[in-house]
Amino acid sequence: MALYTGWLAPAVLPVNAAVRHPSQGLPPGTRLGEFELHGLLGAGGFGMVYRAYDHSLHRTVAIKEYLPGGVADRVGQAVTLRTGADARRFDEGLRSFMNEARLLAQFDHPALVKVLRVWEQNRTAYMAMPLYQGVTLKEACAQMRTPPPEPWLRKLLWSVLQALELLHRRGTVHRDISPDNIFLQDIGPPVLLDLGAARQALGQDAPQHTAILKVNYAPIEQYADAQDMPQGPWSDVYALAAVVYGCLNRAPPVPASVRAVRDSLRPPAELAEHLRSVHGLAYTPALVEALTAGLALDPARRPRDLAAFRALLQLQPVPGMERFDWRAELGPDWQAPHAASDPQHEDDDMSTLWQAPQPHSTIDLAVAAPAVVQAHRRQWWPKAGVAALIVGLLAAVGIVASPGDPPATAAAPVPSKAPARAEAPVAVTAPPAASAPGPQALPAPAELPMQPAPPPAVRRPPPPAAPRALSAEQICPDSNFLTRPMCLFRACQQAPYAAMPVCVENTRRLRESQRPYGP
Ligand SMILES: Nc1ncnc2c1ncn2[C@@H]1O[C@H](COP(=O)(O)OP(=O)(O)OP(=O)(O)O)[C@@H](O)[C@H]1O
């Protein structure tokens, strides 16, 4: 495996992109050759994903459109550049998009997204993929009552490792593994969705790492300053360990850049002990050790490749993944997202508005905003982010006052006895105290220890009081500058934030931008 850059090597493309608003998607009914668009599945900083019907093969598909925010706009159906100066950057991103599609098209593995077709049209590019039915791991983790049990995690790991191994054998490091790139099919193996090639191509030379990195999952060597630390399979090991850790911790891990200054990541062994004492969940030493090694900041101390990671995990082949039903295997620990009539949630002012994430449902472009909101209303990460932020700010103040103090997490006691689940008020451990601004300042990290999920029969404690006024960065601490607008959009639909100035302004702007697309 001599080459780990290949076509994924980032081109010289600064990004000042903004996440595309759903209303910028092509309208339903648009024909792209044999494909007819039916609605929007997702909108990110670099493109839009539509549900579509293939009139030639008579099947539904997903189509991803390359549409980098901040660089390009849509005029009619066509994509146009904002300024001519962006032409080279746009083209580099487009080439990476096409290359990613061509690479993925060479594989045929149930755990790796299949590309059916890629083509250029409307001065941009499109790739057609099977339309998977399910939700992202990020959405799934957000709706679990308790962290997933180890057998469940092993099935997830088995699938993702298989997909990654294919890529590594081709000399390609994924470099973008995150919970929103892992798709849990209703039935079948989890699927690794995309390689984020366009993002990386567009992001090189970006003024902020956050423009190209999913900072909570990216290892330190993916930061541009870390040029003496090569990237390789060990980089994907870090991200995958971070994904598992985040799902167990119920909050993304502290960014590697922040850990490099002061490592406040709660060690996996401590986290496992916490989950054992609070939830009665047992995680094997093999899993804990593999996560510890995988999350090593120093690349040299990590498993060198997936085989080494797999050996540490003592991961055995998992047969029958084509029938994997991730919800059924979680059993009652899966919080079925139909809580409006659930008395447990009567005190939740958002529950009556909330609907399940619609796995493959489309966002009708005419009513895009409400659909997105409903699909994500129950996610608790934004709330956790705010709580973490408050704690983080307090911790930061503490640091300013007494820089010599040990990190708060280091002193956080792990309960030695299991408290009753219903009354387990877990002390909030202070998250990393400061994102010491380095050459490239990063947003303050947000890490919350696992909050005990309420047992079904017990009313949940009231939500934390809404903070007074937060900035967009504070509301979405684990988003980056590209994903923040969408995160903010979602968060602003929630009661604690809706009245904040940043949300009022955001909502006003969205309404304005939606007018031409209204019914
Ligand atoms: N083949 C597919 N089938 C069903 N849903 C899909 C498919 N591809 C993408 N999606 C949905 O669209 C969303 C966005 O897709 P994707 O992650 O590929 O784009 P993105 O988030 O803009 O990219 P990036 O991860 O680089 O930011 C996904 O989270 C998923 O919900």
The ligand as an SDF file (V2000), in Angstrom:
LIG
                    3D

 31 33  0  0  0  0  0  0  0  0999 V2000
  -27.7350    6.0960   -1.2550 N   0  0  0  0  0  0  0  0  0  0  0  0
  -28.4630    6.6970   -0.3240 C   0  0  0  0  0  0  0  0  0  0  0  0
  -29.6350    6.1720    0.0830 N   0  0  0  0  0  0  0  0  0  0  0  0
  -30.3860    6.7880    1.0230 C   0  0  0  0  0  0  0  0  0  0  0  0
  -30.0450    7.9430    1.6200 N   0  0  0  0  0  0  0  0  0  0  0  0
  -28.8780    8.5110    1.2580 C   0  0  0  0  0  0  0  0  0  0  0  0
  -28.0310    7.9290    0.2780 C   0  0  0  0  0  0  0  0  0  0  0  0
  -26.9420    8.7240    0.1280 N   0  0  0  0  0  0  0  0  0  0  0  0
  -27.1070    9.7380    0.9690 C   0  0  0  0  0  0  0  0  0  0  0  0
  -28.2620    9.6220    1.6560 N   0  0  0  0  0  0  0  0  0  0  0  0
  -28.7950   10.5550    2.6680 C   0  0  0  0  0  0  0  0  0  0  0  0
  -28.3580   11.8500    2.3380 O   0  0  0  0  0  0  0  0  0  0  0  0
  -27.5950   12.3800    3.4080 C   0  0  0  0  0  0  0  0  0  0  0  0
  -26.4420   13.1850    2.8480 C   0  0  0  0  0  0  0  0  0  0  0  0
  -25.5990   12.3030    2.1100 O   0  0  0  0  0  0  0  0  0  0  0  0
  -24.0210   12.3800    2.1430 P   0  0  0  0  0  0  0  0  0  0  0  0
  -23.5200   12.0530    3.5170 O   0  0  0  0  0  0  0  0  0  0  0  0
  -23.5010   11.5000    1.0880 O   0  0  0  0  0  0  0  0  0  0  0  0
  -23.7910   13.8650    1.7680 O   0  0  0  0  0  0  0  0  0  0  0  0
  -23.1680   14.9900    2.6510 P   0  0  0  0  0  0  0  0  0  0  0  0
  -23.5640   14.7950    4.0800 O   0  0  0  0  0  0  0  0  0  0  0  0
  -23.5220   16.2830    2.0240 O   0  0  0  0  0  0  0  0  0  0  0  0
  -21.6560   14.6990    2.4780 O   0  0  0  0  0  0  0  0  0  0  0  0
  -20.5730   14.9700    3.5580 P   0  0  0  0  0  0  0  0  0  0  0  0
  -20.6090   13.7450    4.4670 O   0  0  0  0  0  0  0  0  0  0  0  0
  -19.3440   15.0670    2.7530 O   0  0  0  0  0  0  0  0  0  0  0  0
  -20.9240   16.2500    4.2790 O   0  0  0  0  0  0  0  0  0  0  0  0
  -27.1310   11.1880    4.2130 C   0  0  0  0  0  0  0  0  0  0  0  0
  -26.9110   11.5270    5.5430 O   0  0  0  0  0  0  0  0  0  0  0  0
  -28.2650   10.2220    4.0410 C   0  0  0  0  0  0  0  0  0  0  0  0
  -29.2640   10.4720    5.0020 O   0  0  0  0  0  0  0  0  0  0  0  0
  1  2  1  0
  2  3  1  0
  2  7  2  0
  3  4  2  0
  4  5  1  0
  5  6  2  0
  6  7  1  0
  6 10  1  0
  7  8  1  0
  8  9  2  0
  9 10  1  0
 10 11  1  0
 11 12  1  0
 11 30  1  0
 12 13  1  0
 13 14  1  0
 13 28  1  0
 14 15  1  0
 15 16  1  0
 16 17  2  0
 16 18  1  0
 16 19  1  0
 19 20  1  0
 20 21  2  0
 20 22  1  0
 20 23  1  0
 23 24  1  0
 24 25  2  0
 24 26  1  0
 24 27  1  0
 28 29  1  0
 28 30  1  0
 30 31  1  0
M  END
$$$$
